Amino acid sequence: MIHGNDEESKYIGLLQRALVAEKEQRSIY
């Protein structure tokens, strides 16, 4: 994986968290 600057890693982290949250919500319903 390509490591960019700090802003990029923060953005990628937020995207991954959003994907995980979405999967968890789907499993609840």
PLY file of the C-alpha trace (Angstrom):
ply
format ascii 1.0
element vertex 29
property float x
property float y
property float z
element edge 28
property int vertex1
property int vertex2
end_header
0.00 0.00 0.00
1.24 3.47 -0.86
1.79 5.71 2.16
0.93 9.32 1.39
1.01 12.32 3.64
-0.83 12.59 6.96
-4.00 14.00 5.38
-4.19 11.03 3.05
-3.82 8.45 5.80
-6.48 10.22 7.87
-8.85 10.17 4.88
-8.17 6.48 4.22
-8.74 5.70 7.91
-12.08 7.50 7.83
-13.13 5.60 4.71
-12.24 2.24 6.27
-14.11 3.15 9.47
-17.18 4.15 7.43
-17.10 0.82 5.57
-16.84 -1.16 8.81
-19.68 0.84 10.41
-21.83 0.20 7.34
-21.24 -3.57 7.54
-22.01 -3.59 11.27
-25.26 -1.68 10.74
-26.34 -4.13 8.04
-25.69 -7.12 10.30
-27.78 -5.52 13.07
-30.83 -5.05 10.86
0 1
1 2
2 3
3 4
4 5
5 6
6 7
7 8
8 9
9 10
10 11
11 12
12 13
13 14
14 15
15 16
16 17
17 18
18 19
19 20
20 21
21 22
22 23
23 24
24 25
25 26
26 27
27 28
